[in-house]
Amino acid sequence: MTAPQATPILKGIMNGLLRYTTNWFILDCATIAGPVNIQLQRRVPVDKPGGGHDFTTVGIPMQTFRLVNQTISDGTLNSPNDDGLVRRDAYVLIGAWDADIQPLDWWEEASGAQWRVDGLLPNMGYESRAAVSAFSSDPQYGS
């Protein structure tokens, strides 16, 4: 007996099902964390008349994500500033398969927390994932 072969129709059904479950995880999965609406900020190069370029900040339209805490320790690190300690937590940001996210994007919250996209994880076709760092004295998210 041989294993079934993946056909384009079967792949489409599987991708649709995985996209549905990712959407459920982001929006409806019952935890304290829940979904997070984020407007990412991105630095975009602008050409100068004499050559070279400057950067300007562009806001990406609001998107819904899920933040999953990856920090094993309490998040405190030694720092030459900030009285010798800094709080940095690692997260994975999970979004829809077509989420607009790039390395070095960032966002800030009213509480003063700063978030930075460190890099993208491989896109499987049903969700977008990124490694992000939070710089805050009291992180509010994570599941």
N, C-alpha and C positions, 0 to 999 in steps of 0.2 A: 504494500500500500504506500502511495506517495503522498507527500504533503500537498495541500491545496495551493494552487498558484494564485498570487495576488493579481487581480484584473484591475483595469482602471476604474470600473464601477465599484468594486470592493474597496479599493483605496479611497475613493471619494466618500463612500459610506463611513469608513473608519475615521477619516479626517473630520467629517461632519460630526460624528459622535464624540470624538476627542475635543473638538472645538466647543461643543455643547457642554461637556463636563467641565472644561476649563472655565467657561462662562459661569456655570453653576458655582464652581469653587470661588471665583472672584466675587460674585454678587450675592449668592444665596446660602453659602455654607454657614451654618449657625455657629459663630464664635464671637468672642468679644471684639476681635480685630475688625472683621468685616471689610468691605471695600473702602478704598481711599481714592478720592478724586484729586488729581494732580495736574497742575499746569506746569509742564517742564519748561525750563529756560535753556536756550542754546546760543552759543557764540557762533556767529556766521561771518566769514571774511567778506570785506567790502573793498574792492579794488580802489587804489589811489591813482590820481591822474598821472603822477610821475613814475608809476610802477610800485610794486609791493602792495600791501593791503593792511587795513585796520580791521578791527572786529567790532561788531555791534551785537547786542543781545536781542534775540527774538523769542517771543512767547509762543509755545506750541499750544494748539487748542486743548482744552481740558479733556483728560482721559481717565478711565477708571482702572485701577490696579488693585492687587493684593500684595501686601508686604509680609514676608515670612522672615522672622528673626533667625539669624544663623550664628549669633554670638554665643560662644560656649562659656566664656568668663563673664565678669561683671562689666566688661567694656572699658575699664580704665587702663590707660597706657601712660608710660613715663613721657614727659614733654619738657623741653627746655623753657617753655612759657607756662602760663596758667598755674603758677604755684607748683610746678613739677608734675601735675597730672592732667590728662585730657580724657574725655569720654568719647569713644568711637565705637559704634556698633555696626556689625555687618548684617545686611539683609539681602534677600532675593526679591526682586520686584517682578511680579507675574502679571502679564497683560494679555489682551486678545492677540491672536496670531498676526494681526496687521498693525499692531501698536507702533506709533511713531516715537522711537526712542533710540538714542545714540550715546556712545561713550562720551563722557564729560558733560552731559546734560546735568542740570541741577534744579533744585527748588528749595524754597524756604517756607517756613511756617510762621504763623503769628507768634508762636511761643518762642521763636528765636532759633529753633532747630534748623540745621542746614543739612541737606541731603545731596549726595553726588553719585552719579552713575559711573562706576569704576570700569565696567566692561559688559559686553553682551555674552550671554550663554547661547549655545547653538539653538537655532530656531528649528523646531521639529515640524513646523507646518500647522500646528494647532494652538500654539501659545508662544508669546515672546517672553523671554526671561533676561533679567539683567542683575548683575551684582552691584549693590549700592552700599554706600557708607553713610551713617548718620552721625552728625556731630551735635550732641545735645547733652545737657546735664540730666534730662529726664525724658528718655524716648517713650513715646505714647503708643507705638504700634508693635505688631508682631503676633504671630499665632503659633 
